[in-house]
Protein backbone atom coordinates (compact mmCIF):
# COMPACT_ATOMS: atom_id res chain seq x y z
CA UNK A 1 0.00 0.00 0.00
CA UNK A 2 2.73 2.46 0.98
CA UNK A 3 4.65 1.82 -2.24
CA UNK A 4 1.58 2.72 -4.29
CA UNK A 5 1.04 5.85 -2.21
CA UNK A 6 4.55 7.32 -2.35
CA UNK A 7 4.74 8.05 -6.13
CA UNK A 8 1.46 9.93 -5.90
CA UNK A 9 2.60 11.98 -2.92
CA UNK A 10 4.64 14.36 -5.08
CA UNK A 11 1.50 15.11 -7.09
CA UNK A 12 -0.32 15.58 -3.80
CA UNK A 13 2.19 18.16 -2.66
CA UNK A 14 1.91 20.01 -5.98
CA UNK A 15 -1.83 20.25 -5.53
CA UNK A 16 -1.48 21.45 -1.95
CA UNK A 17 1.03 24.09 -3.07
CA UNK A 18 -1.47 25.34 -5.65
CA UNK A 19 -4.21 25.60 -3.05
CA UNK A 20 -2.11 27.63 -0.65
CA UNK A 21 -0.29 29.71 -3.28
CA UNK A 22 -1.26 32.19 -5.93
CA UNK A 23 -0.53 32.77 -9.59
CA UNK A 24 -1.92 31.40 -12.84
CA UNK A 25 -4.04 28.72 -11.15
CA UNK A 26 -5.90 31.28 -9.06
CA UNK A 27 -6.42 33.44 -12.16
CA UNK A 28 -7.77 30.45 -14.09
CA UNK A 29 -10.12 29.66 -11.22
CA UNK A 30 -11.54 33.19 -11.15
CA UNK A 31 -11.79 33.44 -14.92
CA UNK A 32 -13.75 30.22 -15.34
CA UNK A 33 -15.83 30.43 -12.16
CA UNK A 34 -15.14 26.78 -11.38
CA UNK A 35 -17.10 25.64 -8.34
CA UNK A 36 -17.22 22.55 -6.14
CA UNK A 37 -19.96 21.63 -3.67
CA UNK A 38 -19.73 18.83 -1.10
CA UNK A 39 -21.76 17.86 1.99
CA UNK A 40 -20.89 19.85 5.13
CA UNK A 41 -19.77 16.70 6.94
CA UNK A 42 -17.82 13.81 5.45
CA UNK A 43 -17.19 10.30 6.69
CA UNK A 44 -13.90 8.64 5.67
CA UNK A 45 -14.37 5.42 3.72
CA UNK A 46 -17.83 6.45 2.48
CA UNK A 47 -18.93 7.52 -1.00
CA UNK A 48 -19.05 11.31 -1.23
CA UNK A 49 -21.12 13.35 -3.70
CA UNK A 50 -18.98 16.07 -5.30
CA UNK A 51 -20.87 18.52 -7.53
CA UNK A 52 -18.63 20.26 -10.06
CA UNK A 53 -19.71 23.23 -12.20
CA UNK A 54 -18.10 25.99 -14.25
CA UNK A 55 -15.17 23.96 -15.57
CA UNK A 56 -14.19 24.01 -19.26
CA UNK A 57 -16.57 21.95 -21.39
CA UNK A 58 -15.62 18.29 -21.61
CA UNK A 59 -12.61 18.60 -19.30
CA UNK A 60 -11.25 15.76 -17.23
CA UNK A 61 -10.66 16.26 -13.52
CA UNK A 62 -9.12 14.63 -10.47
CA UNK A 63 -10.27 14.95 -6.87
CA UNK A 64 -8.17 15.21 -3.72
CA UNK A 65 -8.95 15.47 0.00
CA UNK A 66 -6.63 17.24 2.41
CA UNK A 67 -6.39 18.59 5.93
CA UNK A 68 -7.31 22.29 5.90
CA UNK A 69 -4.67 23.74 8.21
CA UNK A 70 -4.41 27.26 9.58
CA UNK A 71 -1.94 28.60 8.65
CA UNK A 72 -1.79 26.66 5.34
CA UNK A 73 0.92 24.02 5.03
CA UNK A 74 2.08 21.51 2.42
CA UNK A 75 1.83 18.44 4.59
CA UNK A 76 -1.40 16.54 4.65
CA UNK A 77 -3.40 15.17 1.72
CA UNK A 78 -4.59 12.03 -0.01
CA UNK A 79 -3.46 10.71 -3.35
CA UNK A 80 -5.42 11.87 -6.38
CA UNK A 81 -8.72 10.25 -7.32
CA UNK A 82 -8.50 8.54 -9.70
CA UNK A 83 -4.84 7.68 -9.10
CA UNK A 84 -2.22 8.94 -11.58
CA UNK A 85 -1.95 6.55 -14.50
CA UNK A 86 -5.72 5.99 -14.60
CA UNK A 87 -8.07 8.08 -16.78
CA UNK A 88 -9.35 11.24 -15.10
CA UNK A 89 -13.07 11.79 -14.53
CA UNK A 90 -14.85 13.29 -17.54
CA UNK A 91 -17.16 16.28 -17.17
CA UNK A 92 -20.09 17.03 -19.46
CA UNK A 93 -20.23 19.39 -22.40
CA UNK A 94 -21.41 22.06 -19.95
CA UNK A 95 -18.34 21.65 -17.70
CA UNK A 96 -20.41 20.13 -14.91
CA UNK A 97 -21.03 16.74 -13.33
CA UNK A 98 -22.01 15.11 -10.07
CA UNK A 99 -19.14 12.82 -9.09
CA UNK A 100 -19.29 9.97 -6.59
CA UNK A 101 -15.90 9.28 -5.04
CA UNK A 102 -14.89 7.27 -1.99
CA UNK A 103 -13.16 9.41 0.61
CA UNK A 104 -9.92 7.72 1.68
CA UNK A 105 -9.75 6.63 5.32
CA UNK A 106 -6.21 8.01 5.68
CA UNK A 107 -4.03 10.77 4.31
CA UNK A 108 -0.27 11.20 3.93
CA UNK A 109 1.34 13.44 6.54
CA UNK A 110 4.66 14.63 5.11
CA UNK A 111 7.43 16.41 6.98
CA UNK A 112 9.38 17.46 3.89
CA UNK A 113 8.57 18.57 0.36
CA UNK A 114 9.93 15.40 -1.26
CA UNK A 115 7.97 13.27 1.24
CA UNK A 116 10.11 10.12 0.95
CA UNK A 117 8.38 8.35 3.87
CA UNK A 118 4.88 9.69 4.53
CA UNK A 119 3.10 8.88 7.76
CA UNK A 120 -0.36 7.51 6.97
CA UNK A 121 -2.81 9.16 9.37
CA UNK A 122 -6.49 8.45 9.99
CA UNK A 123 -8.88 11.41 9.84
CA UNK A 124 -10.20 12.61 13.22
CA UNK A 125 -13.70 13.78 14.04
CA UNK A 126 -14.09 17.54 13.71
CA UNK A 127 -11.09 18.11 11.41
CA UNK A 128 -11.56 20.62 8.59
CA UNK A 129 -11.07 19.03 5.19
CA UNK A 130 -10.70 20.57 1.75
CA UNK A 131 -12.00 18.80 -1.32
CA UNK A 132 -9.95 19.96 -4.29
CA UNK A 133 -10.90 19.39 -7.94
CA UNK A 134 -8.53 20.32 -10.78
CA UNK A 135 -8.39 19.70 -14.50
CA UNK A 136 -6.22 16.81 -15.56
CA UNK A 137 -3.47 19.10 -16.90
CA UNK A 138 -2.49 20.01 -13.34
CA UNK A 139 1.00 18.76 -12.44
CA UNK A 140 1.97 18.28 -16.10
CA UNK A 141 4.15 21.38 -16.16
CA UNK A 142 1.36 23.38 -17.79
CA UNK A 143 -1.14 25.48 -15.85
CA UNK A 144 -4.41 23.78 -14.98
CA UNK A 145 -7.32 25.13 -16.98
CA UNK A 146 -9.42 25.41 -13.82
CA UNK A 147 -9.65 24.28 -10.23
CA UNK A 148 -11.86 24.82 -7.22
CA UNK A 149 -12.20 23.58 -3.68
CA UNK A 150 -14.80 23.23 -0.96
CA UNK A 151 -14.48 22.90 2.81
CA UNK A 152 -16.18 20.29 5.01
CA UNK A 153 -15.69 18.67 8.42
CA UNK A 154 -15.09 15.05 9.43
CA UNK A 155 -18.04 13.46 11.18
Residue frames relative to the residue before (quaternion, step in Angstrom):
aa qw qx qy qz dx dy dz
X 1.0000 0.0000 0.0000 0.0000 0.00 0.00 0.00
X 0.6786 0.4963 -0.2992 0.4513 3.58 0.84 -0.98
X 0.6391 0.5311 -0.3397 0.4406 3.60 0.97 -0.76
X 0.6548 0.4892 -0.3176 0.4807 3.59 1.05 -0.69
X 0.6585 0.5320 -0.3078 0.4342 3.58 1.08 -0.69
X 0.6451 0.5850 -0.3363 0.3583 3.58 0.84 -0.96
X 0.6707 0.4833 -0.3512 0.4396 3.71 0.73 -0.80
X 0.6856 0.4833 -0.2915 0.4598 3.58 1.05 -0.63
X 0.5197 0.6650 -0.4127 0.3427 3.57 1.21 -0.34
X 0.6117 0.5434 -0.3668 0.4427 3.61 0.99 -0.70
X 0.6428 0.5045 -0.3137 0.4836 3.57 1.00 -0.81
X 0.6022 0.5579 -0.3407 0.4583 3.55 1.10 -0.75
X 0.6890 0.4818 -0.2859 0.4598 3.56 0.84 -0.96
X 0.6066 0.5408 -0.3561 0.4614 3.60 1.08 -0.62
X 0.6611 0.4988 -0.3084 0.4680 3.56 0.97 -0.85
X 0.6436 0.5140 -0.3257 0.4642 3.58 0.95 -0.84
X 0.6338 0.5281 -0.3338 0.4561 3.59 0.98 -0.81
X 0.6489 0.5175 -0.3214 0.4560 3.58 0.99 -0.77
X 0.6432 0.5321 -0.3239 0.4453 3.55 1.01 -0.81
X 0.7624 0.3885 -0.2036 0.4759 3.55 0.88 -0.93
X 0.6740 0.5025 -0.2943 0.4546 3.60 1.23 -0.30
X 0.3895 -0.6703 0.5568 0.2982 3.51 -1.27 -0.48
X 0.4270 0.7175 -0.4936 0.2432 3.57 -1.23 -0.21
X 0.8455 -0.2128 0.1187 0.4752 3.55 -1.23 -0.48
X 0.6213 0.5415 -0.3687 0.4299 3.61 1.01 -0.64
X 0.6508 0.4999 -0.3197 0.4737 3.60 0.92 -0.81
X 0.6385 0.5166 -0.3298 0.4655 3.60 1.01 -0.77
X 0.6454 0.5125 -0.3213 0.4664 3.58 0.96 -0.85
X 0.6302 0.5408 -0.3318 0.4476 3.57 1.00 -0.82
X 0.6867 0.4720 -0.2905 0.4704 3.59 0.84 -0.94
X 0.6691 0.5303 -0.3092 0.4189 3.56 0.90 -0.93
X 0.7626 0.3766 -0.1961 0.4881 3.58 0.94 -0.83
X 0.3161 -0.7720 0.4923 0.2485 3.60 1.21 -0.27
X 0.1524 0.7936 -0.5654 0.1652 3.58 0.98 0.83
X 0.0190 -0.8075 0.5883 -0.0390 3.56 -1.00 0.85
X 0.1138 -0.7691 0.6272 0.0459 3.54 -1.13 0.81
X 0.0667 -0.7774 0.6250 0.0255 3.56 -1.02 0.86
X 0.0060 0.7797 -0.6250 0.0360 3.56 -0.96 0.96
X 0.6320 -0.4959 0.3967 0.4443 3.62 -1.20 0.21
X 0.5973 -0.5930 0.4040 0.3582 3.60 -1.14 0.55
X 0.7727 0.1810 -0.1203 0.5964 3.58 1.13 -0.61
X 0.1664 -0.7848 0.5945 0.0545 3.54 -1.06 0.87
X 0.1908 -0.7611 0.6074 0.1241 3.54 -1.18 0.59
X 0.4444 -0.7068 0.4805 0.2685 3.60 -0.58 1.14
X 0.7745 0.3206 -0.2678 0.4750 3.54 -1.06 0.85
X 0.6616 0.4998 -0.3019 0.4705 3.59 1.24 -0.30
X 0.5527 -0.5683 0.4805 0.3750 3.56 -1.28 0.37
X 0.1625 -0.7841 0.5971 0.0470 3.55 -0.93 1.00
X 0.3230 -0.7159 0.5839 0.2055 3.57 -1.05 0.81
X 0.0476 -0.7822 0.6206 -0.0258 3.56 -0.73 1.16
X 0.1429 -0.7933 0.5886 0.0612 3.59 -0.53 1.19
X 0.1032 -0.8043 0.5852 -0.0102 3.54 -0.72 1.17
X 0.0839 0.7853 -0.6094 0.0702 3.59 -0.88 0.95
X 0.7869 0.3891 -0.2478 0.4098 3.55 -1.32 0.30
X 0.4848 0.6358 -0.4563 0.3904 3.60 1.20 0.31
X 0.6549 -0.4903 0.3652 0.4442 3.61 -1.18 0.30
X 0.6068 -0.5910 0.3981 0.3521 3.56 -1.03 0.83
X 0.8599 0.1291 -0.1124 0.4809 3.54 -0.96 0.94
X 0.4106 0.7214 -0.4882 0.2695 3.63 1.14 0.21
X 0.3529 -0.6830 0.5962 0.2313 3.50 -1.37 0.27
X 0.1064 -0.8239 0.5566 0.0062 3.56 -0.92 0.95
X 0.2204 -0.7155 0.6413 0.1681 3.50 -1.41 0.27
X 0.2977 -0.7496 0.5743 0.1403 3.54 -1.20 0.68
X 0.0099 -0.7847 0.6198 -0.0033 3.55 -1.15 0.68
X 0.2260 -0.7363 0.6222 0.1404 3.55 -1.15 0.70
X 0.0764 0.8055 -0.5854 0.0513 3.58 -1.04 0.71
X 0.5686 -0.5773 0.4674 0.3535 3.52 -1.29 0.43
X 0.2806 -0.7663 0.5583 0.1494 3.59 -0.70 1.09
X 0.0654 -0.8430 0.5336 -0.0195 3.56 -0.04 1.33
X 0.1517 -0.7467 0.6390 0.1056 3.53 -1.24 0.55
X 0.4567 -0.3129 -0.7924 0.2562 1.61 -1.04 2.26
X 0.6675 -0.5097 0.3536 0.4119 3.62 -1.23 0.42
X 0.0054 0.7868 -0.6166 0.0275 3.55 -1.13 0.71
X 0.4110 -0.6865 0.5446 0.2512 3.55 -1.20 0.59
X 0.4210 0.7488 -0.4377 0.2656 3.58 0.41 1.07
X 0.8573 0.2326 -0.0145 0.4591 3.53 0.80 -0.97
X 0.3673 0.7189 -0.5194 0.2803 3.59 -0.28 1.22
X 0.5037 -0.6249 0.5022 0.3218 3.53 -1.33 0.27
X 0.5948 -0.4979 0.4490 0.4435 3.55 -1.27 0.03
X 0.6397 -0.5364 0.3893 0.3892 3.57 -1.26 0.30
X 0.1933 -0.7411 0.6298 0.1293 3.54 -1.22 0.56
X 0.4746 -0.3361 -0.7818 0.2249 1.58 -1.14 2.19
X 0.6750 -0.5120 0.3514 0.3985 3.55 -1.25 0.48
X 0.6065 -0.5290 0.4294 0.4098 3.60 -1.17 0.49
X 0.7119 0.3930 -0.3262 0.4821 3.54 -1.00 0.87
X 0.6869 0.3810 -0.2700 0.5568 3.58 1.26 -0.31
X 0.6077 -0.5655 0.3904 0.3981 3.63 -1.10 0.55
X 0.4659 -0.6634 0.5121 0.2839 3.56 -1.05 0.80
X 0.6013 -0.5756 0.4246 0.3562 3.57 -1.30 0.34
X 0.3367 -0.7678 0.5154 0.1776 3.58 -0.75 1.06
X 0.2742 -0.7297 0.6049 0.1624 3.54 -1.08 0.84
X 0.6101 -0.5783 0.4051 0.3595 3.56 -1.26 0.32
X 0.7062 -0.4504 0.3404 0.4271 3.53 -1.34 0.03
X 0.6633 0.4671 -0.3029 0.5001 3.59 1.28 -0.22
X 0.5242 -0.6575 0.4028 0.3615 3.61 1.27 0.11
X 0.6540 0.4851 -0.3066 0.4928 3.57 1.21 0.45
X 0.1557 0.7647 -0.6202 0.0798 3.54 -1.30 0.40
X 0.3242 -0.6777 0.6136 0.2432 3.53 -1.25 0.48
X 0.1597 -0.8037 0.5717 0.0411 3.55 -0.57 1.23
X 0.1629 -0.7390 0.6410 0.1284 3.56 -1.18 0.57
X 0.0856 0.7955 -0.5901 0.1082 3.55 -0.49 1.21
X 0.4237 -0.6827 0.5321 0.2670 3.55 -1.15 0.64
X 0.3657 -0.7247 0.5415 0.2189 3.56 -0.75 1.06
X 0.4517 -0.6882 0.4902 0.2864 3.60 -0.76 0.99
X 0.5106 -0.6544 0.4720 0.2970 3.57 -1.15 0.67
X 0.7893 0.1963 -0.0864 0.5753 3.58 1.19 -0.58
X 0.1943 -0.7435 0.6232 0.1452 3.53 -1.33 0.29
X 0.5139 -0.6275 0.4906 0.3185 3.55 -1.30 0.38
X 0.1453 -0.7535 0.6370 0.0737 3.56 -0.85 1.02
X 0.0872 -0.8237 0.5601 -0.0111 3.56 -0.44 1.28
X 0.2832 -0.7663 0.5536 0.1618 3.55 -1.06 0.76
X 0.7638 0.2037 -0.1595 0.5913 3.59 1.28 -0.07
X 0.6683 -0.5249 0.3462 0.3974 3.56 -1.23 0.45
X 0.6943 0.4654 -0.2972 0.4615 3.61 0.90 -0.81
X 0.1711 -0.8485 0.4858 0.1219 3.59 1.25 -0.46
X 0.0678 0.8477 -0.5235 0.0527 3.61 0.71 1.04
X 0.8069 0.1249 -0.0402 0.5759 3.61 1.10 -0.62
X 0.0758 -0.8458 0.5263 0.0428 3.60 0.38 1.18
X 0.3735 -0.6747 0.5885 0.2428 3.52 -1.20 0.65
X 0.2771 -0.7581 0.5664 0.1664 3.58 -0.70 1.06
X 0.0704 -0.8292 0.5523 -0.0488 3.55 -0.57 1.25
X 0.3994 -0.6953 0.5438 0.2475 3.56 -0.99 0.86
X 0.5290 -0.6049 0.4909 0.3365 3.56 -1.14 0.69
X 0.2412 -0.7563 0.5910 0.1434 3.59 -1.18 0.61
X 0.6135 -0.5648 0.4161 0.3626 3.54 -1.14 0.71
X 0.7974 0.2978 -0.2372 0.4681 3.55 -0.97 0.93
X 0.5157 0.6429 -0.4353 0.3622 3.63 1.17 -0.28
X 0.4116 -0.6655 0.5644 0.2630 3.55 -1.20 0.69
X 0.1033 -0.7976 0.5943 -0.0003 3.53 -0.92 1.02
X 0.2142 -0.7305 0.6221 0.1831 3.56 -1.09 0.68
X 0.1903 -0.7175 0.6569 0.1325 3.51 -1.22 0.65
X 0.1074 -0.8259 0.5530 -0.0250 3.53 -0.43 1.31
X 0.0438 -0.7764 0.6287 0.0013 3.58 -0.91 0.95
X 0.0428 0.7976 -0.5978 0.0688 3.58 -0.81 1.04
X 0.5709 -0.5699 0.4535 0.3790 3.54 -1.20 0.52
X 0.6689 -0.5650 0.3348 0.3482 3.50 -1.19 0.68
X 0.5731 0.6082 -0.3837 0.3929 3.62 1.15 -0.44
X 0.5160 0.6679 -0.4219 0.3311 3.59 1.16 -0.49
X 0.7959 0.2663 -0.2235 0.4956 3.57 -0.96 0.93
X 0.5868 0.5942 -0.3666 0.4102 3.60 1.25 -0.04
X 0.6069 -0.5383 0.3615 0.4596 3.57 1.27 -0.01
X 0.6753 0.3931 -0.2790 0.5583 3.56 1.31 -0.15
X 0.5728 -0.5924 0.4152 0.3853 3.61 -1.06 0.54
X 0.5092 -0.6098 0.5059 0.3361 3.55 -1.12 0.68
X 0.5175 -0.6349 0.4706 0.3280 3.56 -1.09 0.67
X 0.7874 -0.1255 0.1052 0.5942 3.58 1.05 -0.73
X 0.0444 0.7672 -0.6398 -0.0047 3.52 -1.29 0.40
X 0.0034 0.7726 -0.6349 -0.0072 3.53 -1.28 0.36
X 0.1202 -0.7895 0.5953 0.0885 3.53 -1.26 0.33
X 0.1868 -0.7456 0.6286 0.1184 3.51 -1.32 0.42
X 0.3307 -0.7362 0.5601 0.1869 3.56 -1.23 0.52
X 0.0279 0.7714 -0.6344 0.0405 3.56 -1.09 0.83
X 0.3692 -0.6977 0.5587 0.2544 3.57 -1.32 -0.05
X 0.4824 -0.6351 0.5139 0.3160 3.56 -1.20 0.54
X 0.4645 -0.6828 0.5031 0.2548 3.53 -0.97 0.94
